[in-house]
Amino acid sequence: MTVTGEGEAIHRTLDGTVITLAGDLDLSAPYSSVVRLGFMRRLHELTAVDRAFVADWAQGLGVDRLTEEYRMQGGRLRIGTTVVRDESLADFPEHQRRAGTERVLAAAWEGRRHAVCAHFYHARPADAIRLFAALQITEHPDGAALTPRTRHGAVIAETASLVKDVPGIGLLEISPLNRETARRLPAHRGTRLRTGELYRDTHEDGGIYFVMTTPTAVVTVLPDAEEAPQAPTLLDRLTVSAALKETP
């Protein structure tokens, strides 16, 4: 993450898009970026985080420690495993005796400041090494970017997104505005803001969410119950832009 001064933050998504947020708001929270990668006839979800949060990411999968380490692409690839109970039959007590376990493997490439993480089921360390070897990872001050090595069979399946919490507004999921992301937008016009156009909708559980579009970005906003009433006013003070930067 790059914070250029009060009221501005710059982040890079895993597919190389640079996201700039600006406004008189608290933009200091960390971010993550997610991308789906096609590799070996499977879809893999990769997540970029600040290197300091790798342990938290792994523990969220139930992996307490990353015990193996390999030098790779100017950084290190750390791998750990655990066994978790398969909860797919949790709602069917009569089948509990059939419930089994799943072997989870967590792998994180760590650079100087940023990390790229992926998890696997019923996999070996060699599978993680093979996946990361199919990617060129470039670390920038504002984040890590991936370039698939197509000769290894890797391809980015969907536009990467960036997730960041902004106090008072909620959790933001940001993607560049392109043909893929534009298909998610409503057909009708939204409410005009100084910083873009705003749509409001509700989840099936009644919770409110917003979608803001700017000339270059699509922002899905997930506020909590306290943030929802003031979110539109604060979004009117937030500019979000997305620009693709070439990865050398």
GIUR-V305400 format. One record per pair of residues at least 6 apart in sequence whose ideal C-beta (glycine too) atoms are under 8 Angstrom apart, sorted by the first residue. I is the first residue (numbers start at 0). J is the second residue. D is the distance in whole Angstrom. If there is no record, write none. Layout:
i,j,d
I,J,D
I,J,D
//
This chain:
i,j,d
0,8,6
0,9,8
0,10,6
0,29,6
0,30,6
0,49,7
0,141,7
0,142,7
1,8,7
1,9,4
1,10,7
1,140,5
1,141,4
2,8,5
2,9,8
2,26,7
2,27,6
3,9,6
6,21,6
6,22,6
6,23,5
6,24,7
6,26,7
7,19,7
7,20,7
7,21,5
7,26,7
8,19,8
8,20,5
8,21,8
8,26,4
8,27,7
8,30,8
8,163,8
9,17,6
9,18,7
9,19,5
9,20,8
9,141,5
10,17,7
10,18,5
10,20,8
10,30,5
10,32,7
10,141,6
10,142,5
10,161,6
10,163,7
11,17,5
11,18,7
11,32,7
11,139,6
11,141,4
11,142,3
11,143,7
11,144,6
11,244,7
12,18,6
12,32,4
12,34,7
12,47,8
12,142,7
12,144,8
12,159,4
12,160,7
12,161,5
13,32,5
13,33,7
13,34,4
13,45,6
13,47,5
13,115,7
13,142,8
13,143,7
13,144,6
13,145,5
13,159,5
14,34,6
14,144,7
14,145,7
14,155,6
14,158,7
14,159,4
15,144,4
15,145,8
15,146,8
15,243,6
15,244,6
15,245,7
15,246,5
16,159,7
16,161,8
16,175,5
16,241,5
16,242,7
16,243,5
16,244,7
17,141,7
17,241,7
17,242,5
17,243,8
17,244,5
18,161,5
18,173,5
18,216,7
18,239,7
18,240,7
18,241,5
19,238,8
19,239,7
19,240,5
19,241,8
19,242,8
20,26,5
20,163,7
20,165,8
20,237,7
20,238,7
20,239,6
21,237,7
21,238,5
22,194,8
22,236,5
22,237,4
22,238,6
23,236,6
24,165,6
24,166,8
24,167,7
24,168,7
24,233,6
24,236,6
24,237,6
25,165,7
25,166,5
25,167,7
26,163,8
26,165,6
28,163,6
28,164,5
28,165,7
28,166,7
29,48,7
29,49,5
29,52,7
29,163,8
30,142,8
30,161,6
30,162,6
30,163,4
31,46,6
31,47,6
31,48,5
31,52,8
31,161,7
31,162,5
31,163,8
32,46,7
32,47,4
32,142,6
32,159,6
32,160,7
32,161,5
32,162,7
33,44,6
33,45,7
33,46,5
33,47,8
33,159,7
33,160,6
33,162,7
34,44,8
34,45,5
34,145,7
34,155,6
34,157,7
34,158,8
34,159,4
34,160,8
35,42,5
35,43,7
35,44,6
35,45,8
35,155,8
35,156,4
35,157,5
36,42,7
36,43,5
36,44,8
36,45,6
36,130,8
36,134,8
36,145,8
36,147,7
36,153,6
36,154,7
36,155,6
36,156,6
37,43,8
37,153,7
37,154,5
37,155,8
37,156,5
38,130,6
38,133,6
38,151,8
38,152,6
38,153,5
38,154,8
39,129,8
39,130,8
39,152,6
42,156,6
43,117,6
43,119,8
43,130,6
44,117,7
44,118,8
45,115,6
45,116,7
45,117,5
45,145,7
46,56,7
46,115,7
46,116,5
46,117,7
47,113,6
47,114,7
47,115,5
47,116,7
47,142,6
47,143,5
48,56,6
48,113,7
48,114,6
48,116,6
49,112,7
49,113,6
49,114,7
50,109,5
50,110,7
50,111,8
50,112,6
50,113,6
50,114,5
52,114,8
53,65,8
53,77,8
53,107,5
53,109,6
53,114,5
53,116,7
56,105,8
56,107,7
56,116,5
57,63,8
57,64,8
57,65,6
57,79,6
57,105,5
57,107,7
57,116,8
60,81,7
60,103,5
60,105,5
60,118,5
61,81,5
61,83,5
61,103,6
62,79,4
62,80,7
62,81,5
62,103,6
62,105,4
63,79,7
63,81,7
64,79,5
65,77,4
65,78,6
65,79,4
65,105,7
65,107,7
66,78,7
66,79,5
67,77,7
67,78,4
67,79,7
67,124,6
68,75,5
68,76,7
68,77,5
68,78,8
69,75,7
69,76,5
69,78,8
69,128,7
70,76,8
71,108,6
71,128,8
71,131,6
71,132,7
72,108,7
72,131,8
72,135,7
72,136,5
73,110,7
73,138,7
74,108,6
74,109,5
74,110,4
74,111,8
74,136,7
74,138,7
75,108,7
75,109,5
76,106,6
76,107,7
76,108,5
76,109,8
76,127,7
76,128,7
76,131,6
77,106,7
77,107,5
77,109,6
78,104,7
78,105,7
78,106,5
78,107,8
78,124,5
78,127,6
79,104,8
79,105,5
80,102,6
80,103,7
80,104,5
80,105,7
81,102,8
81,103,5
81,105,8
82,100,5
82,101,7
82,102,5
82,103,7
83,100,7
83,101,6
83,103,6
84,98,7
84,99,8
84,100,6
84,101,8
85,98,6
85,99,5
85,100,6
85,101,5
86,98,8
87,98,8
88,94,5
88,95,6
88,97,6
88,98,5
89,98,8
101,120,6
101,121,7
102,120,7
102,121,5
102,122,8
103,118,6
103,119,7
103,120,6
104,118,7
104,119,4
104,120,8
104,122,5
104,123,7
104,124,7
104,126,7
104,127,6
105,116,7
105,117,8
105,118,5
106,116,7
106,117,5
106,118,7
106,119,7
106,124,8
106,127,4
106,130,8
106,131,7
107,114,5
107,115,7
107,116,5
107,117,8
108,114,6
108,115,5
108,116,8
108,131,6
108,136,6
108,143,8
110,136,7
110,138,4
110,143,6
111,138,6
112,138,7
112,140,8
113,138,6
113,142,6
113,143,4
114,143,7
115,131,8
115,134,8
115,136,6
115,143,5
115,145,7
117,127,7
117,130,6
117,131,8
119,126,6
119,127,6
130,153,8
132,148,8
132,151,7
133,147,7
133,148,5
133,151,4
133,152,7
133,153,4
134,145,5
134,146,7
134,147,6
134,148,7
134,153,6
135,145,7
135,146,4
135,147,8
135,148,6
135,246,8
136,143,6
136,144,8
136,145,6
137,143,7
137,144,5
137,145,8
137,146,7
137,246,5
137,247,7
144,246,5
145,155,7
146,246,6
147,153,4
147,154,5
147,155,6
157,179,7
158,174,5
158,175,6
158,177,6
158,179,5
158,180,6
159,174,7
160,172,5
160,173,6
160,174,5
161,171,8
161,172,7
161,173,5
161,174,7
162,170,7
162,171,7
162,172,5
162,173,8
163,170,8
163,171,5
163,173,7
164,170,5
164,171,7
165,171,6
165,233,8
165,237,7
167,226,6
167,229,6
167,230,8
167,233,5
168,220,6
168,222,6
168,226,6
168,230,5
168,233,5
168,234,6
168,237,7
169,220,5
169,221,5
169,222,3
169,223,6
169,226,5
169,227,8
169,230,6
170,220,7
170,221,4
170,222,8
171,218,6
171,219,7
171,220,6
171,221,8
171,239,8
172,218,7
172,219,4
172,221,7
173,216,6
173,217,7
173,218,5
173,219,8
173,239,6
173,241,7
174,180,5
174,216,7
174,217,5
174,241,7
175,215,6
175,216,6
175,217,8
175,241,4
175,243,7
176,212,6
176,213,7
176,214,7
176,215,6
176,216,6
176,217,5
176,241,7
180,217,5
181,217,7
183,210,8
183,217,7
184,198,7
184,210,7
184,212,7
184,217,7
185,198,5
185,200,8
185,210,8
188,196,7
189,196,4
189,197,5
189,198,4
189,210,8
189,212,7
190,196,7
190,197,5
190,198,8
190,199,8
190,231,7
191,197,8
192,211,7
192,231,8
192,234,6
192,235,5
193,235,5
193,236,8
194,211,7
194,213,6
194,234,7
194,235,6
194,236,7
194,237,6
194,238,5
194,239,7
195,211,5
195,212,5
195,213,4
195,214,8
195,218,8
195,234,8
195,239,7
196,211,7
196,212,5
197,209,6
197,210,7
197,211,5
197,231,6
197,234,6
198,209,7
198,210,4
198,211,8
198,212,8
199,207,7
199,208,8
199,209,5
199,231,8
200,207,8
200,208,6
200,209,8
200,210,7
201,207,6
201,208,7
202,208,6
206,224,8
207,222,7
207,227,5
208,219,7
208,220,6
208,221,5
208,222,7
209,219,8
209,220,4
209,222,7
209,230,6
209,231,7
209,234,7
210,217,7
210,218,7
210,219,5
210,220,7
211,217,8
211,218,4
211,220,6
211,234,6
211,239,7
212,218,7
213,238,7
213,239,5
213,240,6
214,240,8
215,240,5
215,241,5
215,242,7
216,239,5
216,240,6
216,241,4
218,239,5
220,230,6
220,234,7
222,230,5
//
